[in-house]
């Protein structure tokens, strides 16, 4: 099936640092989503991207839909302890399907 | 609460047992999704309902997996003759509309199934 790759797999940063993570695929996607999952909880949607080249912000979070439609990145500025968690990208291949393909996640740890 | 709820939160089953996992979506949400999340992986799509109609079950891994949503609200995912490889967190999500790309999915906390 379709696969998404996320990098880095995990990262440790100091509080206050900026973070960048990305997601790539061999397939073209029409929609990219970024989710955060806390332990014992379901994923929560952070940002949704619908057009190639689109750059969208949500507070300290910024995400971009790659021009090739095969990648996306998520940046977090001035990290805080509550940013700890697993960040998943998810892509949808077409505008009519209902299922999304999720990446394996990037685990973020923030050191005080 | 106002979110998606799932029960039980944890389930331990002996290999070969049948299990039933329940999802209560957000009231009024048309679409309901089931995902399987193995340890250290992202969620994988299992099946999708629009009201009571199961429109996509392409992700169900075998005929031991069965899902229903008879009245268009609560859904049950049933796994028959559980195997160790079925051990995972099973996530349910619901969305207000027909489940298109702009229709935000809200996830429940999941049911962690452990098959011994």
HADDOCK unambig.tbl for C-alpha pairs under 7 A between the chains (distance, minus, plus):
assign (segid A and resid 31 and name CA) (segid B and resid 101 and name CA) 6.63 0.50 0.50
assign (segid A and resid 40 and name CA) (segid B and resid 109 and name CA) 6.32 0.50 0.50
assign (segid A and resid 41 and name CA) (segid B and resid 109 and name CA) 4.23 0.50 0.50
assign (segid A and resid 41 and name CA) (segid B and resid 110 and name CA) 6.81 0.50 0.50
assign (segid A and resid 42 and name CA) (segid B and resid 91 and name CA) 6.88 0.50 0.50
assign (segid A and resid 42 and name CA) (segid B and resid 107 and name CA) 5.16 0.50 0.50
assign (segid A and resid 42 and name CA) (segid B and resid 108 and name CA) 5.34 0.50 0.50
assign (segid A and resid 42 and name CA) (segid B and resid 109 and name CA) 4.48 0.50 0.50
assign (segid A and resid 42 and name CA) (segid B and resid 110 and name CA) 6.27 0.50 0.50
assign (segid A and resid 43 and name CA) (segid B and resid 107 and name CA) 6.10 0.50 0.50
assign (segid A and resid 44 and name CA) (segid B and resid 106 and name CA) 6.97 0.50 0.50
assign (segid A and resid 44 and name CA) (segid B and resid 107 and name CA) 6.92 0.50 0.50
assign (segid A and resid 88 and name CA) (segid B and resid 42 and name CA) 6.86 0.50 0.50
assign (segid A and resid 95 and name CA) (segid B and resid 100 and name CA) 6.67 0.50 0.50
assign (segid A and resid 95 and name CA) (segid B and resid 101 and name CA) 6.12 0.50 0.50
assign (segid A and resid 96 and name CA) (segid B and resid 100 and name CA) 6.20 0.50 0.50
assign (segid A and resid 97 and name CA) (segid B and resid 100 and name CA) 6.81 0.50 0.50
assign (segid A and resid 98 and name CA) (segid B and resid 99 and name CA) 5.48 0.50 0.50
assign (segid A and resid 98 and name CA) (segid B and resid 100 and name CA) 5.86 0.50 0.50
assign (segid A and resid 99 and name CA) (segid B and resid 45 and name CA) 6.19 0.50 0.50
assign (segid A and resid 100 and name CA) (segid B and resid 45 and name CA) 6.90 0.50 0.50
assign (segid A and resid 101 and name CA) (segid B and resid 44 and name CA) 6.83 0.50 0.50
assign (segid A and resid 102 and name CA) (segid B and resid 42 and name CA) 5.41 0.50 0.50
assign (segid A and resid 102 and name CA) (segid B and resid 43 and name CA) 6.04 0.50 0.50
assign (segid A and resid 102 and name CA) (segid B and resid 44 and name CA) 6.73 0.50 0.50
assign (segid A and resid 103 and name CA) (segid B and resid 42 and name CA) 5.58 0.50 0.50
assign (segid A and resid 104 and name CA) (segid B and resid 41 and name CA) 4.65 0.50 0.50
assign (segid A and resid 104 and name CA) (segid B and resid 42 and name CA) 4.59 0.50 0.50
assign (segid A and resid 105 and name CA) (segid B and resid 41 and name CA) 6.79 0.50 0.50
assign (segid A and resid 105 and name CA) (segid B and resid 42 and name CA) 6.16 0.50 0.50
